[in-house]
Amino acid sequence: MQAAVVWWDLRDSDQTVESLRAFLRDEAVDRFATIPGLRLKFWISDRRSDRWGAVLLWESAEAAAVPLPARAAELIGFPPVQRSVFEVEATTEGIFDIAELAGRGLALEG
């Protein structure tokens, strides 16, 4: 398994955390739900520092190597300022009340 962390600095973009939430609702979440080998993707933001990003968990290095849709970079106006890829050493799940993880988050619940 591999994990990737991707960050954009939005200070030089016309996009904001709020405007990118609409992008998630309107297209990105559904598009990424169909990517083979992607086990989990969650989008993250820090409004105080104008950062926007994502964490992706892949079944294999081969799945992680497939080119992804570049729509976020197109909207933001430039590629991510940081992209890091890591080997996954172990995974686990804790005890939780919400069984379905898909469809959660500020962009989808608000």
Buried (B, 14 or more C-beta within 10 A) or exposed (E): BBBBBBBBBBEEBEBEBEBBBEBBBEBBBEEBEEBEBBBEBEBBBEEEEBBBBBEBBBBEEEBBEEEBEEEBBEBBEEEBEEEEBEEEEEEEEEEEEEEEEEEEBEBEEE
